[in-house]
Amino acid sequence: MSANIRSALLALALGSTLAVAGTSATAQVLVFGEGPLNGGSVGAVRLRNLGNAGSGDIYLGVPNFGTDPTRRIETNPANIWENNQSHAFTFEYNPGDDTLTASLTAPSTNVTTTLIYTNFFANVANFRGTVDGQTGLVNGPWNAMQIGLQNRQSPDHTLEFRDVLFNGSTLGTGTFADASAAPNPETESLWQVRNYDFRQGFTLTGNVFLGGPTPWSTSQEQNVINISFGYDSRSVLIPLPPAGMAGAATLLGLGSIRAFRRRR
């Protein structure tokens, strides 16, 4: 049996097993160390101001936040962050009502701050299309999400995104930890979520944990979490078999692999 046939049988078996386990037409893939999105981002959230210096704990909208503040909405004031605590977080795109939503809960008070960015697609078309000249990004596929953590505090401080769920399913190990405080604090830890059509909408949830023996810096952009979605040419949607065919395909794929191993 050729290597190509063996690879095809393995892909069939693995893909079909995923189809049985989930309801999505594709299975999400998590890749570490890839970024930024090489085709651009259409929507994003930034968690910042971890030292509670003024306002703007959350930015939400259409990138680039730094060059044009009219592209974003922000908490004002907020001062949500608490050291050595976990903060429940949600980031959601709902194409039905054309909104981006981000929420963050203060652990000691259990008060949730929510931002809702309305008319999302019209703003994408304006800012990324008309202003930036990226009409291909506006009208083309949105096939990737980037999650980035940057901890430029001292090495004894911890910045983690825990218990992470994508559309209700655990994403990777469920924990994203940035260890860039040492040896290179300028390096952002990056992950990409691929093999999903983000135009369908999504919900990303988890807990943002801050830990350390001293308060976090009051420099608002020193320590941040950036999450964005858009297009990356390295992300190719791989459809799974129809749900009705998944069980039979799994048996066929696994049976073929076992038969090959016996002959070998």
C-alpha positions as CSV (number, residue, x, y, z in Angstrom):
1,M,0.0,0.0,0.0
2,S,1.4,3.4,-1.0
3,A,2.2,6.2,1.5
4,N,-0.5,8.4,-0.2
5,I,-3.2,5.7,0.3
6,R,-2.2,5.2,4.0
7,S,-2.3,9.0,4.6
8,A,-5.7,9.2,3.0
9,L,-7.1,6.4,5.1
10,L,-5.7,7.9,8.3
11,A,-7.2,11.3,7.4
12,L,-10.5,9.6,6.8
13,A,-10.4,7.8,10.1
14,L,-9.4,10.8,12.2
15,G,-11.7,13.3,10.4
16,S,-14.7,10.9,10.7
17,T,-14.0,10.4,14.4
18,L,-14.1,14.1,14.9
19,A,-17.4,14.3,13.0
20,V,-18.9,11.8,15.4
21,A,-17.7,13.8,18.4
22,G,-18.8,17.3,17.3
23,T,-21.6,19.0,15.4
24,S,-19.4,21.5,13.4
25,A,-18.8,20.9,9.7
26,T,-15.1,21.4,10.4
27,A,-12.8,20.5,13.3
28,Q,-10.9,23.5,14.7
29,V,-7.1,23.3,14.8
30,L,-5.0,25.1,17.4
31,V,-1.4,26.1,16.3
32,F,1.2,27.6,18.6
33,G,3.7,30.2,17.5
34,E,1.9,31.3,14.3
35,G,1.1,35.0,13.8
36,P,0.1,37.6,13.2
37,L,-2.8,36.9,10.8
38,N,-1.0,37.4,7.5
39,G,-4.1,38.6,5.7
40,G,-5.3,41.0,8.3
41,S,-7.9,41.2,11.1
42,V,-11.5,42.3,10.9
43,G,-12.5,42.3,14.5
44,A,-10.6,42.3,17.8
45,V,-10.7,42.7,21.6
46,R,-7.8,43.9,23.7
47,L,-7.6,43.4,27.5
48,R,-5.2,45.9,29.0
49,N,-4.6,48.4,31.8
50,L,-4.0,45.6,34.2
51,G,-2.7,48.1,36.9
52,N,-6.1,50.0,36.8
53,A,-4.5,53.3,35.8
54,G,-7.5,55.3,34.6
55,S,-9.8,53.7,32.0
56,G,-9.8,51.4,29.0
57,D,-9.6,47.9,30.5
58,I,-11.2,46.6,27.3
59,Y,-10.9,47.8,23.7
60,L,-13.4,46.3,21.2
61,G,-14.0,46.9,17.5
62,V,-12.2,46.9,14.2
63,P,-8.4,47.0,14.2
64,N,-6.1,48.9,14.2
65,F,-6.9,50.3,17.7
66,G,-3.6,52.2,18.1
67,T,-3.8,54.2,14.9
68,D,-7.5,55.2,15.0
69,P,-9.5,55.4,18.3
70,T,-12.8,55.9,16.3
71,R,-12.5,52.2,15.3
72,R,-13.1,51.0,18.9
73,I,-15.3,51.3,22.0
74,E,-13.8,51.0,25.5
75,T,-14.7,50.7,29.1
76,N,-14.6,54.1,30.7
77,P,-13.9,54.0,33.6
78,A,-13.6,50.4,34.7
79,N,-10.7,49.3,36.9
80,I,-11.9,45.7,36.8
81,W,-8.6,43.9,37.4
82,E,-7.6,42.3,40.7
83,N,-4.3,40.6,41.3
84,N,-4.1,36.9,42.2
85,Q,-7.7,36.5,40.9
86,S,-9.5,35.0,37.9
87,H,-11.8,37.1,35.8
88,A,-14.5,35.5,33.7
89,F,-14.3,36.7,30.1
90,T,-16.4,36.3,27.0
91,F,-15.8,37.4,23.4
92,E,-18.5,36.8,20.9
93,Y,-19.5,37.6,17.3
94,N,-23.2,37.4,16.4
95,P,-23.8,37.8,12.7
96,G,-27.6,37.7,13.2
97,D,-27.6,41.1,15.0
98,D,-24.3,42.2,13.6
99,T,-22.5,42.7,16.9
100,L,-19.3,42.1,18.6
101,T,-19.6,41.6,22.4
102,A,-16.9,41.5,25.1
103,S,-17.5,41.1,28.8
104,L,-15.3,40.9,31.9
105,T,-16.3,40.1,35.5
106,A,-14.6,41.5,38.6
107,P,-14.1,38.6,40.9
108,S,-14.6,40.3,44.3
109,T,-17.9,42.0,43.4
110,N,-19.1,39.6,40.7
111,V,-20.0,42.7,38.6
112,T,-19.8,42.1,34.9
113,T,-18.8,44.9,32.5
114,T,-20.1,44.4,28.9
115,L,-19.2,46.2,25.7
116,I,-21.4,45.8,22.6
117,Y,-20.0,47.0,19.2
118,T,-22.9,47.5,16.8
119,N,-23.1,47.6,13.0
120,F,-20.0,45.5,12.9
121,F,-19.9,44.6,9.2
122,A,-20.6,48.1,8.0
123,N,-17.6,49.3,10.2
124,V,-15.4,46.5,8.7
125,A,-16.4,47.6,5.2
126,N,-15.6,51.2,6.1
127,F,-12.4,50.9,8.0
128,R,-10.8,47.8,6.5
129,G,-12.3,48.3,3.0
130,T,-12.7,52.1,2.2
131,V,-10.0,53.4,4.6
132,D,-7.4,50.7,4.4
133,G,-8.1,49.5,0.9
134,Q,-8.5,45.8,1.9
135,T,-11.7,45.0,0.1
136,G,-10.5,41.4,-0.3
137,L,-10.4,41.0,3.4
138,V,-13.9,42.5,3.8
139,N,-15.5,40.2,1.2
140,G,-13.3,37.1,1.4
141,P,-13.1,34.3,4.0
142,W,-12.6,34.9,7.7
143,N,-10.8,31.7,8.5
144,A,-8.5,32.2,11.5
145,M,-8.4,33.7,15.0
146,Q,-5.2,34.8,16.8
147,I,-4.8,34.8,20.6
148,G,-1.8,36.7,21.9
149,L,-0.6,37.1,25.5
150,Q,2.2,39.5,26.4
151,N,3.5,39.7,30.0
152,R,6.2,42.3,30.3
153,Q,6.0,42.4,34.1
154,S,8.8,40.8,36.2
155,P,9.2,37.0,35.8
156,D,7.4,36.3,39.1
157,H,4.1,37.5,37.6
158,T,1.7,35.3,35.8
159,L,-0.7,36.1,33.0
160,E,-2.9,33.2,31.8
161,F,-6.1,32.6,29.9
162,R,-7.7,29.5,31.6
163,D,-10.6,27.2,31.0
164,V,-10.9,28.4,27.4
165,L,-13.9,27.2,25.4
166,F,-14.5,27.8,21.7
167,N,-18.2,27.4,20.9
168,G,-18.6,25.4,24.1
169,S,-15.7,23.0,23.5
170,T,-12.3,23.0,25.2
171,L,-9.7,24.8,23.0
172,G,-6.4,23.0,23.0
173,T,-5.4,22.2,26.6
174,G,-7.8,24.9,27.8
175,T,-4.9,27.0,29.2
176,F,-2.9,29.7,27.4
177,A,0.1,31.0,29.5
178,D,2.5,33.7,28.5
179,A,6.1,33.1,29.8
180,S,7.6,36.0,27.8
181,A,8.6,38.0,30.9
182,A,11.8,35.9,30.8
183,P,14.1,35.8,29.0
184,N,12.6,38.1,26.3
185,P,9.7,40.2,27.6
186,E,9.1,41.8,24.1
187,T,8.1,38.5,22.6
188,E,4.3,37.9,22.5
189,S,3.1,34.3,22.9
190,L,0.8,33.6,20.0
191,W,-1.7,30.9,19.1
192,Q,-4.0,30.6,16.0
193,V,-7.4,28.9,15.8
194,R,-7.9,27.6,12.3
195,N,-10.2,25.5,10.2
196,Y,-13.4,27.4,11.1
197,D,-15.6,29.9,9.2
198,F,-15.7,32.9,11.5
199,R,-18.4,34.5,9.5
200,Q,-20.8,32.0,11.1
201,G,-20.2,33.7,14.4
202,F,-18.5,32.3,17.5
203,T,-18.3,32.5,21.3
204,L,-15.0,32.4,23.1
205,T,-15.0,32.1,26.9
206,G,-12.5,31.6,29.7
207,N,-10.9,33.1,32.8
208,V,-8.1,35.6,32.8
209,F,-5.8,35.0,35.7
210,L,-3.4,37.6,37.0
211,G,-0.8,36.5,39.6
212,G,2.1,38.1,41.3
213,P,3.6,39.2,44.6
214,T,3.3,43.0,43.7
215,P,0.7,45.1,41.9
216,W,0.8,45.2,38.1
217,S,2.3,48.1,36.2
218,T,0.2,51.1,35.6
219,S,1.5,51.4,32.1
220,Q,-1.7,50.6,30.2
221,E,-0.1,48.7,27.3
222,Q,2.7,46.9,29.1
223,N,0.8,43.7,29.7
224,V,-2.0,42.8,27.4
225,I,-4.1,40.0,25.8
226,N,-5.1,40.5,22.2
227,I,-7.6,38.4,20.4
228,S,-8.5,39.0,16.8
229,F,-10.1,37.2,13.8
230,G,-9.8,37.6,10.1
231,Y,-7.9,35.9,7.3
232,D,-4.7,33.8,7.2
233,S,-3.5,32.1,4.0
234,R,-2.1,29.2,6.2
235,S,-5.6,28.3,7.4
236,V,-7.5,26.1,4.9
237,L,-11.0,24.8,5.8
238,I,-11.1,21.0,5.8
239,P,-14.7,19.8,5.7
240,L,-15.7,16.7,7.7
241,P,-18.0,14.0,6.2
242,P,-21.8,14.5,6.6
243,A,-23.1,13.5,10.0
244,G,-25.0,10.6,8.5
245,M,-21.9,9.1,7.0
246,A,-19.6,9.6,9.9
247,G,-20.1,6.3,11.7
248,A,-19.7,4.2,8.6
249,A,-16.7,6.2,7.4
250,T,-15.0,5.8,10.8
251,L,-15.5,2.0,10.7
252,L,-14.2,1.9,7.1
253,G,-11.2,4.0,7.8
254,L,-10.1,2.3,11.0
255,G,-10.8,-1.1,9.5
256,S,-8.6,-0.3,6.5
257,I,-5.7,0.8,8.8
258,R,-6.0,-2.3,10.9
259,A,-6.0,-4.5,7.8
260,F,-2.8,-2.8,6.6
261,R,-1.1,-3.4,9.9
262,R,-2.0,-7.1,9.8
263,R,-0.6,-7.6,6.3
264,R,2.5,-5.7,7.3
